[in-house]
Amino acid sequence: MDAASRNDAPTAAAAGPERGRCLPFWADAVNRRRLIGGLAAVALPGLAACGDDAASSTGSSVPAAGSSRLELRRGAAAWLGTPAASPVASPVPPPIAADRLTVIRDQRPRESAEPKRGGTLTLPLGPSDPVNLSPVAYRQSFQLLASVLDPLVRMDEVTLEPRPGLAERWDWNEAGTEITYRLRRDAVWHDGSPFTARDVRFSFLVARDDTDSGVRNLFALMDDIESLDDHTVRVRLTEPDGGWLFNASNQFVFQRSQYAEVWRSRPEGDRTLGGYDWTRTPPIGTGPWRFERSGEGGVELARNDAYWGGAPRFDRLLLVPDADGEDQLDAWKAGDLDIVWPLRAARLPEVRHEVGRLYAADAASVLFAAFNFANPARAIPDMLADRSLRQALTLAVDRTRYADRVFAGFVHANHAGTIAQPWAYDETVTNPERDVAAANALLDAAGFLDTDDDGVRENSAGEPLALVVIARDDARPELRQILRSVAADLPEIGVTLDLQSLPADEFRRRWQTGHDFDLIAYAYNLYAGFTDFDLYGSSWDIRVNAQGWNPGGYANLDVDQAVADALVATDPAALKDALSRLQRATNEDLFGLWFGFPQDLVLVRPDVYGFQPNKLWQTWDTRKLWREPR
């Protein structure tokens, strides 16, 4: 993944963050991951929040499959006032007189009630640039895109494994350099014209070549794309790409005839759909909803009765302009919004007695602080190359405390690494239980001693173990609160931690050119496929590779080999094996402090049924929803 894909990247492109709080991931650029910002800590009854953000921010998040259910239940029971039993979706609608939310953790909820047809579903529109409506710029509402358009390949809502979309099937050549898609014949555009291979070819070329494309990096290895016939497309890659099926193939396909004239109007090499105006030609897609009208009240979409995947159950989908988080929650309480997500964890007490459903939806999200192995500000720049020191630090972290206090239990704090995609996550790779005695023993044996009896250990140069961790000041507040919690843990092993929260420009300077820190903290969401090769691979050390990310100069031969194997693996089993090796190696030769995988909290009105969590976008599957009359 190239550096331009993060909001801490060297270029101006920023994959913005948490939906509706900072910028969503499509607001500047959708390169390889979505960064999250503006999420809140939990300030709940009986739970003392860490830091000064506790009462003011927003929250969502948790983990991938396989986490301990106790880990998720403990905090939730505290604020709900319920026993630790894990509630699941009710087989019948809960009584309207219920005095608290029904919490649902089942990632594939099932309803026994018969689906109904009719009515209007109302959701927030999400941030949208009213001027730049290019389908590849990703500066408009993702909810609108996901409602109107389809990808060639969909990702399974729970596992994030590839599933048929506009492509019914696909085949790789033996070398892994050509993929042939067989397109479905029952998909048509909203204007009634046939969906063909020419539309796919045009969409992929624009995604790669548009000067304003937010996803060009996903198509960097595409050498050519051919329309073999109306329903067959072949893509030729310059070299195998292990993420092609998960990432590039999952991008939206749009109608060639709608955009071709604008595309051809610009000279080759300077072509863009940037600034495309939908007021002139409203968006046309193959998706479950078709555009009807827009105005100050939002965007109104109508059911596409001819949708190849099955028509939506609601007649209308109304996307209303975003209010701030407080107004959204008030609108939900008043029945003016049907779904709010991600719900700020700090605001859970406000809805504990509301009738509705709270889905604890797994999300492909990660939080961590990477070690710096070459800090020029230290007398011993490579001090953290000592594995005993790194292991002691992770043993000292009280993950149970921040799981409860920061996330109200809605986090898989024991999950390690940055591969939160369920299809790829190795459940044997976990964080250790806290063990202060073992941490102190490791430091004693490694020669990190408190020689002056001030409570802080020193290294062999007499330098105190006073560590500096940097994070962006607009990072999600949970990340900063975790770091404050860790700072409270480390004195028990004779270490201090100074959290420096930096403006974007200063953060960028420190990680790109200054390198004067001991840890650097991140929080972001993932694509369905692996894109963190430039985080771990030694070839992407930011000190020697301007297009790299690896912020601490981490180098491990086993990790490099696993990255190399993952990049060229098109066989799912081989790809998963490579990623499993990477996870085990980066956990044994510790890359950083892992803080786990957070979960999205999705608040749904009590009369709306059929909700299916979706790790890529929780309200992607609106066609499955219906309203149960009361």
C-alpha positions as MATLAB code, in Angstrom:
seq = 'MDAASRNDAPTAAAAGPERGRCLPFWADAVNRRRLIGGLAAVALPGLAACGDDAASSTGSSVPAAGSSRLELRRGAAAWLGTPAASPVASPVPPPIAADRLTVIRDQRPRESAEPKRGGTLTLPLGPSDPVNLSPVAYRQSFQLLASVLDPLVRMDEVTLEPRPGLAERWDWNEAGTEITYRLRRDAVWHDGSPFTARDVRFSFLVARDDTDSGVRNLFALMDDIESLDDHTVRVRLTEPDGGWLFNASNQFVFQRSQYAEVWRSRPEGDRTLGGYDWTRTPPIGTGPWRFERSGEGGVELARNDAYWGGAPRFDRLLLVPDADGEDQLDAWKAGDLDIVWPLRAARLPEVRHEVGRLYAADAASVLFAAFNFANPARAIPDMLADRSLRQALTLAVDRTRYADRVFAGFVHANHAGTIAQPWAYDETVTNPERDVAAANALLDAAGFLDTDDDGVRENSAGEPLALVVIARDDARPELRQILRSVAADLPEIGVTLDLQSLPADEFRRRWQTGHDFDLIAYAYNLYAGFTDFDLYGSSWDIRVNAQGWNPGGYANLDVDQAVADALVATDPAALKDALSRLQRATNEDLFGLWFGFPQDLVLVRPDVYGFQPNKLWQTWDTRKLWREPR';
ca = [
       0.000    0.000    0.000;
       1.409    3.358   -0.865;
       1.808    6.151    1.575;
      -0.935    8.247    0.054;
      -3.541    5.936    1.455;
      -3.572    7.177    5.039;
      -4.479   10.462    6.641;
      -0.974   10.473    8.088;
       0.557    9.914    4.681;
       3.140   12.096    3.004;
       0.737   13.241    0.314;
      -2.447   15.217    0.703;
      -4.704   12.265    0.003;
      -6.380   11.169    3.192;
      -8.462    8.135    3.755;
     -10.679    9.764    6.239;
     -12.233    8.129    9.083;
     -15.040    7.335   11.101;
     -18.265    7.770    9.273;
     -19.808   11.135    9.951;
     -17.439   12.194   12.701;
     -14.301   13.172   10.874;
     -14.300   12.480    7.172;
     -15.488    9.159    5.868;
     -12.974    7.060    4.006;
     -14.237    8.213    0.614;
     -14.084   11.904    1.477;
     -10.520   12.409    0.262;
      -9.236    9.150   -1.092;
     -10.172    5.540   -0.816;
      -6.857    3.930   -1.245;
      -6.181    0.847    0.798;
      -7.787    1.468    4.111;
     -10.222    3.635    5.945;
      -8.819    5.581    8.853;
     -11.052    6.309   11.786;
     -11.208    9.508   13.736;
     -13.473   11.188   16.193;
     -14.708    8.156   18.095;
     -15.442    8.369   21.766;
     -14.400    6.851   24.956;
     -16.936    5.346   27.234;
     -18.108    7.257   30.264;
     -20.594    4.838   31.736;
     -22.124    4.313   35.176;
     -19.604    2.457   37.285;
     -16.883    2.765   34.671;
     -14.302    5.476   35.207;
     -13.272    6.758   31.781;
      -9.625    7.363   31.010;
      -8.605   10.888   30.076;
     -10.383   14.078   29.224;
     -12.122   12.827   26.071;
     -14.389   10.466   27.953;
     -17.494   12.564   27.997;
     -17.202   14.220   24.644;
     -16.427   11.836   21.821;
     -17.965    9.027   19.877;
     -17.514    5.347   19.706;
     -18.000    2.212   17.766;
     -16.083   -0.853   17.218;
     -14.828   -4.308   17.976;
     -13.356   -7.443   16.621;
     -13.224  -10.295   14.362;
     -14.744  -13.689   14.845;
     -13.576  -16.028   17.547;
     -13.101  -13.647   20.456;
     -14.020  -14.545   23.974;
     -17.675  -13.727   24.525;
     -16.921  -12.950   28.151;
     -14.647  -10.210   26.874;
     -17.568   -8.587   25.092;
     -20.202   -9.204   27.734;
     -18.519   -7.798   30.791;
     -18.704   -4.097   29.953;
     -22.061   -4.329   28.224;
     -23.604   -5.891   31.308;
     -22.383   -2.942   33.351;
     -24.208   -0.269   31.423;
     -27.292   -2.309   30.575;
     -27.726   -3.516   34.110;
     -28.227   -7.023   32.726;
     -26.666  -10.367   33.599;
     -23.643  -11.430   31.569;
     -25.662  -13.708   29.340;
     -25.300  -12.765   25.693;
     -28.689  -11.888   24.152;
     -29.309  -12.732   20.520;
     -31.912  -11.646   18.027;
     -35.413  -12.396   19.283;
     -37.250  -14.958   17.152;
     -40.279  -12.660   17.288;
     -40.428   -8.871   17.537;
     -39.777   -7.701   21.120;
     -42.716   -6.071   22.880;
     -43.000   -2.365   22.253;
     -43.201   -1.801   25.993;
     -39.686   -3.133   26.567;
     -37.730   -0.877   28.891;
     -34.291   -1.372   27.410;
     -32.462   -2.251   24.250;
     -32.102   -5.757   22.963;
     -28.395   -6.325   22.400;
     -27.633   -8.604   19.459;
     -24.202  -10.097   18.940;
     -25.105  -12.750   16.410;
     -23.277  -11.774   13.219;
     -25.888  -13.540   11.085;
     -29.126  -12.670   12.882;
     -32.258  -14.522   11.862;
     -35.836  -13.312   12.131;
     -38.804  -15.652   12.295;
     -41.298  -12.950   11.339;
     -42.389  -12.922    7.699;
     -40.863   -9.994    5.746;
     -43.274   -7.219    4.753;
     -43.281   -4.998    1.679;
     -43.808   -1.248    1.624;
     -42.913    1.935    3.459;
     -39.889    4.214    3.576;
     -36.550    3.503    5.197;
     -34.705    6.615    6.426;
     -30.940    6.727    6.915;
     -28.310    9.475    7.190;
     -26.922   10.476    3.810;
     -23.370   10.669    5.025;
     -20.784   13.268    3.957;
     -21.134   14.110    0.279;
     -19.446   16.622   -1.965;
     -22.270   18.225   -3.990;
     -19.837   19.238   -6.727;
     -17.479   16.308   -7.255;
     -19.776   13.373   -7.983;
     -17.272   11.261   -9.881;
     -17.925    7.580   -9.097;
     -14.202    6.973   -8.498;
     -13.316   10.123   -6.527;
     -15.171    8.821   -3.440;
     -16.007   12.276   -2.206;
     -19.693   11.578   -2.036;
     -21.950    9.518    0.183;
     -20.884    5.903    0.269;
     -24.415    5.015    1.333;
     -25.666    6.438   -1.957;
     -23.026    4.574   -3.971;
     -23.729    1.265   -2.238;
     -27.461    1.712   -2.814;
     -27.291    2.533   -6.528;
     -24.216    0.656   -7.772;
     -22.848   -2.891   -7.594;
     -19.323   -4.347   -7.648;
     -18.180   -7.269   -9.754;
     -17.362   -9.235   -6.622;
     -19.093   -8.775   -3.293;
     -17.519   -9.575    0.038;
     -19.302  -11.884    2.439;
     -20.828   -9.719    5.166;
     -19.290  -11.758    7.981;
     -16.144  -13.419    6.637;
     -15.170  -10.868    3.957;
     -14.565  -13.719    1.518;
     -15.286  -13.089   -2.198;
     -18.830  -13.831   -3.365;
     -20.495  -13.382   -6.788;
     -21.796   -9.926   -7.597;
     -22.122   -8.640  -11.144;
     -19.656  -11.410  -11.945;
     -21.185  -14.863  -11.520;
     -17.775  -16.538  -11.480;
     -14.113  -15.937  -12.260;
     -11.029  -17.938  -13.169;
      -7.295  -17.275  -12.841;
      -4.675  -18.464  -15.276;
      -1.943  -20.698  -13.895;
       0.521  -17.825  -13.516;
      -1.924  -15.683  -11.538;
      -1.550  -12.826  -14.017;
      -4.919  -13.054  -15.805;
      -8.399  -13.225  -14.342;
     -11.480  -13.822  -16.475;
     -14.895  -12.755  -15.174;
     -18.141  -14.270  -16.435;
     -20.819  -11.611  -16.026;
     -24.387  -12.260  -15.004;
     -26.978  -11.891  -17.752;
     -29.906  -10.811  -15.573;
     -28.432   -7.452  -14.511;
     -29.714   -4.320  -16.269;
     -29.127   -0.628  -15.760;
     -31.855    1.425  -14.148;
     -32.680    2.996  -17.525;
     -33.391   -0.472  -18.937;
     -30.232   -0.768  -21.037;
     -28.213   -3.989  -20.801;
     -25.224   -4.314  -18.479;
     -22.230   -5.471  -20.533;
     -18.514   -6.109  -20.397;
     -17.869   -2.676  -21.926;
     -19.205   -1.083  -18.736;
     -16.791   -3.109  -16.639;
     -13.850   -2.273  -18.876;
     -14.660    1.435  -18.785;
     -15.103    1.450  -14.990;
     -11.786   -0.272  -14.356;
      -9.860    1.968  -16.746;
     -11.316    5.087  -15.128;
     -10.502    3.729  -11.658;
      -6.890    3.249  -12.752;
      -6.328    6.318  -14.935;
      -8.530    9.084  -13.537;
      -6.289   11.800  -12.125;
      -8.774   12.205   -9.257;
      -9.308    8.490   -8.602;
      -9.388    7.527   -4.946;
      -8.732    3.866   -5.735;
      -6.012    4.031   -8.389;
      -3.548    2.202   -6.162;
      -5.782   -0.864   -6.158;
      -5.484   -0.991   -9.960;
      -1.750   -0.233  -10.199;
      -0.909   -3.723  -11.491;
      -3.630   -3.770  -14.159;
      -1.864   -3.824  -17.517;
      -4.964   -4.169  -19.681;
      -8.608   -5.186  -19.618;
     -10.443   -6.754  -22.559;
     -14.117   -7.212  -23.331;
     -14.064  -10.680  -24.870;
     -17.814  -10.580  -25.504;
     -20.824   -8.913  -23.907;
     -20.581  -11.078  -20.797;
     -16.872  -11.899  -20.491;
     -14.064   -9.653  -19.253;
     -10.381  -10.504  -18.952;
      -7.920   -8.497  -16.869;
      -4.190   -8.870  -17.416;
      -1.867   -7.927  -14.557;
       1.811   -7.043  -14.827;
       2.446   -9.479  -11.960;
       0.306  -11.541   -9.549;
      -1.688   -9.524   -7.030;
      -2.914  -11.382   -3.953;
      -5.371   -8.600   -3.134;
      -6.919   -8.147   -6.581;
      -9.994  -10.273   -6.002;
     -10.671   -8.771   -2.564;
      -9.949   -5.123   -3.292;
     -10.031   -4.023   -6.940;
     -12.781   -6.493   -7.846;
     -14.934   -5.091   -5.058;
     -15.052   -1.570   -6.532;
     -18.291   -0.241   -8.018;
     -19.086   -0.635  -11.712;
     -20.811    2.321  -13.389;
     -22.494    2.869  -16.748;
     -20.131    3.654  -19.609;
     -22.699    5.565  -21.641;
     -23.359    7.959  -18.747;
     -19.744    9.076  -18.394;
     -17.921    8.296  -21.669;
     -18.455   11.704  -23.258;
     -17.026   13.544  -20.247;
     -14.105   11.118  -20.133;
     -13.239   11.574  -23.813;
     -13.465   15.350  -23.545;
     -10.151   15.477  -21.688;
      -6.746   14.653  -23.230;
      -5.286   11.240  -22.501;
      -3.101   11.364  -19.421;
      -5.192   14.174  -17.952;
      -8.589   12.527  -17.945;
     -10.941   12.755  -15.009;
     -14.594   12.522  -14.091;
     -13.915   14.958  -11.273;
     -16.676   17.478  -10.896;
     -19.244   15.343  -12.689;
     -22.668   16.881  -12.066;
     -25.498   14.463  -11.258;
     -28.072   17.241  -11.453;
     -27.509   17.078  -15.203;
     -27.637   13.292  -15.454;
     -28.709   11.536  -12.227;
     -26.731    8.430  -11.279;
     -27.683    5.264  -13.123;
     -26.747    1.933  -11.621;
     -27.585   -1.737  -11.472;
     -28.145   -1.675   -7.704;
     -31.224   -2.383   -5.573;
     -32.252    1.277   -5.468;
     -32.720    3.731   -8.324;
     -32.331    7.475   -8.048;
     -35.589    9.476   -8.008;
     -34.885   12.983   -6.756;
     -32.669   15.089   -4.524;
     -32.978   18.410   -2.758;
     -32.534   20.090    0.594;
     -34.410   17.244    2.237;
     -31.926   14.688    1.004;
     -31.887   12.024   -1.688;
     -34.878    9.819   -2.412;
     -34.391    6.413   -3.993;
     -37.045    4.001   -5.235;
     -37.067    0.224   -5.129;
     -35.568   -1.428   -8.182;
     -38.113   -4.179   -8.799;
     -35.865   -5.677  -11.493;
     -32.853   -6.032   -9.210;
     -30.975   -9.237   -9.980;
     -30.417  -10.010   -6.312;
     -34.042   -9.573   -5.314;
     -35.978   -6.339   -4.942;
     -35.807   -4.378   -1.670;
     -38.691   -4.769    0.754;
     -39.129   -1.062    1.396;
     -40.666    1.038   -1.369;
     -38.393    4.013   -0.741;
     -34.991    4.748    0.727;
     -34.651    8.312    1.997;
     -31.124    9.535    2.703;
     -31.332   12.689    4.795;
     -28.516   15.234    5.175;
     -26.243   14.490    8.080;
     -26.827   16.172   11.357;
     -24.230   15.899   14.077;
     -24.198   12.849   16.298;
     -26.477   14.321   18.960;
     -29.127   15.303   16.436;
     -28.938   11.883   14.804;
     -29.631   10.165   18.095;
     -32.499   12.555   18.854;
     -33.901   11.882   15.382;
     -33.680    8.136   16.021;
     -35.510    8.499   19.320;
     -38.214   10.519   17.573;
     -38.585    7.899   14.848;
     -37.199   10.206   12.140;
     -34.135    8.003   11.517;
     -34.305    4.233   11.402;
     -30.630    3.419   11.951;
     -27.768    5.259   13.627;
     -24.209    3.973   13.433;
     -21.666    3.933   14.742;
     -23.284    4.813   18.041;
     -20.892    6.621   20.344;
     -20.151    4.314   23.244;
     -20.165    7.329   25.565;
     -23.856    7.778   24.750;
     -24.991    4.271   25.567;
     -26.576    5.394   28.872;
     -28.896    7.671   26.873;
     -30.486    4.734   25.084;
     -30.353    1.987   27.706;
     -34.077    2.311   28.378;
     -35.068    2.940   24.767;
     -36.956    0.312   22.820;
     -34.817   -0.835   19.960;
     -31.998   -3.110   18.933;
     -28.319   -2.554   19.453;
     -26.199   -4.676   17.128;
     -22.648   -5.305   18.299;
     -21.363   -5.655   14.761;
     -17.892   -6.952   14.090;
     -15.778   -4.551   12.070;
     -12.481   -4.876   10.242;
     -10.830   -2.281   12.497;
      -7.486   -2.235   14.276;
      -5.663   -0.225   16.934;
      -1.946   -0.481   17.735;
       1.282    1.363   18.539;
       4.315    0.368   16.450;
       7.799    0.283   17.965;
      10.592    2.471   16.586;
      13.833    0.533   16.149;
      15.965    3.537   15.204;
      15.238    6.592   17.353;
      17.974    9.209   16.736;
      16.961   11.087   19.897;
      18.163    8.209   22.086;
      21.683    7.436   23.276;
      20.951    3.883   22.125;
      18.850    4.426   18.975;
      18.001    0.728   18.598;
      17.093    0.206   22.265;
      13.729   -1.324   21.325;
      15.464   -3.957   19.222;
      15.822   -5.772   22.548;
      12.983   -8.294   22.372;
      12.880   -8.647   26.167;
      12.011   -4.965   26.507;
       9.217   -5.219   23.942;
       7.810   -8.360   25.526;
       7.901   -6.762   28.967;
       5.964   -3.772   27.704;
       3.166   -5.887   26.230;
       2.977   -8.023   29.390;
       2.459   -4.868   31.449;
      -0.604   -3.662   29.483;
      -3.898   -4.122   31.334;
      -6.181   -4.801   28.365;
      -9.092   -5.828   30.552;
      -9.185   -2.361   32.066;
      -9.306   -0.390   28.840;
     -11.698   -2.902   27.279;
     -14.148   -2.079   30.051;
     -13.440    1.589   30.576;
     -12.900    2.725   27.012;
     -15.141    0.339   25.062;
     -17.691   -0.834   27.657;
     -16.574   -4.344   26.710;
     -17.325   -3.979   22.996;
     -13.811   -4.813   21.837;
     -11.754   -7.950   21.205;
      -8.822   -6.725   23.254;
      -7.073  -10.097   23.123;
      -6.798  -10.045   19.322;
      -3.296   -9.218   18.081;
      -1.962   -7.693   14.896;
      -3.573   -5.700   12.102;
      -5.330   -8.454   10.173;
      -8.907   -8.202   11.375;
     -10.426   -9.774    8.268;
     -12.068  -12.986    9.554;
     -11.052  -15.027    6.503;
      -7.419  -14.219    7.230;
      -7.151  -13.785   10.999;
      -5.236  -16.532   12.786;
      -7.095  -17.037   16.066;
      -4.024  -18.590   17.685;
      -2.308  -15.181   17.545;
      -3.383  -13.344   20.681;
      -2.178  -10.859   23.235;
      -0.785  -12.266   26.489;
      -2.512  -11.980   29.832;
      -1.128   -9.206   31.993;
       1.807  -10.423   34.071;
       3.696   -7.636   35.841;
       6.001  -10.050   37.683;
       7.074  -11.704   34.424;
       7.597   -8.292   32.810;
       9.828   -7.142   35.665;
      11.804  -10.376   35.520;
      12.438   -9.907   31.796;
      13.696   -6.363   32.339;
      15.931   -7.412   35.240;
      17.491  -10.183   33.156;
      18.013   -7.820   30.206;
      19.896   -5.310   32.391;
      17.270   -2.573   32.501;
      17.668   -1.567   36.150;
      16.610    1.329   38.361;
      20.100    2.373   39.395;
      19.142    5.662   41.041;
      16.050    4.411   42.883;
      13.735    6.977   41.283;
      11.223    4.335   40.199;
      12.282    4.454   36.531;
      14.638    1.909   34.995;
      17.620    2.909   32.873;
      19.233    1.325   29.826;
      22.947    0.485   29.598;
      23.730    4.101   28.700;
      22.046    5.331   31.893;
      19.136    6.721   29.935;
      15.719    6.431   31.678;
      13.046    4.214   30.116;
      10.885    7.274   29.582;
       9.192    6.362   26.323;
       7.522    8.755   23.875;
       4.478    7.708   21.839;
       3.059    9.952   19.137;
      -0.451    9.996   17.710;
      -2.418   12.415   15.605;
      -4.579   14.818   17.553;
      -7.562   13.960   15.351;
      -7.174   10.218   15.860;
     -10.180    8.493   17.339;
     -10.344    9.347   21.042;
     -10.381    5.678   22.059;
      -6.831    5.372   20.782;
      -5.648    8.255   22.937;
      -7.523    6.882   25.933;
      -5.946    3.454   25.470;
      -2.530    5.110   25.445;
      -3.361    6.950   28.669;
      -4.433    3.664   30.194;
      -1.142    2.079   29.102;
       0.746    5.049   30.557;
      -0.925    4.244   33.894;
       0.166    0.590   33.613;
       3.841    0.968   32.788;
       5.136    2.562   36.029;
       4.577   -0.833   37.665;
       7.529   -2.108   35.618;
       9.634    1.043   35.976;
       8.717    2.624   32.641;
       6.975    5.911   31.837;
       5.051    6.796   28.683;
       4.638   10.327   27.362;
       1.718   10.665   24.914;
       2.328   13.442   22.406;
      -0.835   14.262   20.460;
       0.235   16.089   17.309;
      -1.341   18.102   14.487;
      -1.306   16.289   11.160;
       1.645   18.175    9.694;
       3.828   17.691   12.766;
       2.862   14.027   13.033;
       3.813   13.546    9.390;
       7.149   15.272    9.881;
       7.981   13.185   12.943;
       7.226    9.821   11.332;
       8.663   10.650    7.902;
      11.822   12.583    8.647;
      12.317   13.137   12.388;
      11.818    9.557   13.642;
      12.254   10.883   17.207;
       9.727    8.726   19.027;
       9.621    5.292   20.633;
       6.133    4.280   19.534;
       3.697    5.580   16.922;
      -0.018    4.856   17.329;
      -2.669    4.215   14.677;
      -6.342    3.307   14.350;
      -7.910    2.424   11.028;
     -10.362    0.233    9.148;
      -9.332   -2.359    6.593;
     -10.240   -3.430    3.112;
     -11.393   -6.998    2.645;
      -7.935   -7.980    1.386;
      -4.478   -7.597    2.916;
      -2.880   -4.216    2.230;
      -0.470   -3.768    5.143;
       2.605   -5.133    3.371;
       4.201   -1.687    3.499;
       3.675   -1.541    7.241;
       5.755   -4.653    7.941;
       8.076   -5.206    4.985;
      11.636   -3.951    5.438;
      11.618   -2.719    1.820;
       9.064   -0.121    2.899;
      11.129    1.374    5.722;
      10.179    5.063    5.548;
      13.815    5.990    6.151;
      14.900    4.551    2.797;
      11.666    4.352    0.800;
       9.637    7.531    0.348;
       6.684    5.426   -0.823;
       6.858    3.244    2.273;
       5.046    3.326    5.551;
       7.006    1.039    7.929;
       7.493    3.796   10.522;
       9.910    2.126   12.916;
      12.293    0.397   10.541;
      10.999   -3.059   11.506;
      12.882   -5.875    9.772;
      12.341   -9.614   10.037;
      13.309  -12.117    7.340;
      10.340  -14.399    8.028;
       7.976  -11.439    7.802;
       9.540  -10.255    4.538;
       9.073  -13.717    3.048;
       5.464  -13.888    4.252;
       4.764  -10.466    2.719;
       6.337  -11.528   -0.570;
       4.264  -14.709   -0.641;
       1.051  -12.849    0.218;
       1.549  -10.300   -2.553;
       1.643  -12.915   -5.290;
      -0.766  -15.512   -3.886;
      -4.027  -15.771   -5.810;
      -4.955  -19.116   -4.285;
      -6.965  -18.355   -1.094;
      -5.309  -21.138    0.899;
      -1.812  -19.957   -0.022;
      -2.735  -16.357    0.796;
      -4.138  -17.296    4.191;
      -1.054  -19.398    4.953;
       1.245  -16.465    4.148;
      -0.769  -14.100    6.332;
      -0.849  -16.579    9.179;
       2.935  -16.810    9.056;
       3.125  -13.011    9.056;
       0.850  -12.753   12.083;
       2.775  -15.320   14.086;
       6.135  -13.767   13.231;
       5.124  -10.181   14.039;
       3.633  -11.341   17.326;
       6.682  -13.360   18.364;
       9.203  -10.755   17.215;
       6.886   -8.078   18.492;
       6.162   -5.338   15.950;
       4.200   -3.151   18.356;
       1.686   -3.054   21.170;
      -1.556   -4.565   19.862;
      -4.742   -3.053   21.256;
      -7.291   -5.334   19.592;
     -10.177   -5.041   17.160;
     -13.080   -2.705   18.032;
     -16.710   -3.260   17.086;
     -19.373   -1.061   15.474;
     -22.479   -0.334   17.538;
     -25.529   -0.096   15.266;
     -28.778    1.269   16.702;
     -31.917    0.097   14.880;
     -35.528    1.185   15.408;
     -37.681   -1.478   17.115;
     -40.009   -1.896   14.141;
     -37.220   -2.422   11.561;
     -36.201   -6.020   10.923;
     -33.813   -7.991    8.774;
     -30.648   -6.106    9.685;
     -27.468   -7.889    8.609;
     -24.132   -6.519    9.853;
     -21.645   -5.937    7.059;
     -18.001   -5.383    7.946;
     -17.298   -3.181    4.944;
     -20.284   -0.885    5.510;
     -22.858   -1.757    8.147;
     -25.868   -0.452    6.216;
     -24.849   -1.830    2.826;
     -27.656   -4.415    2.731;
     -30.685   -2.146    3.025;
     -32.676   -4.258    0.562;
     -32.977   -6.957    3.242;
     -34.733   -4.675    5.729;
     -38.473   -4.335    6.335;
     -40.804   -2.638    8.768;
     -43.060   -4.672   11.022;
     -46.329   -2.738   11.445;
     -47.333   -2.055   15.042;
];
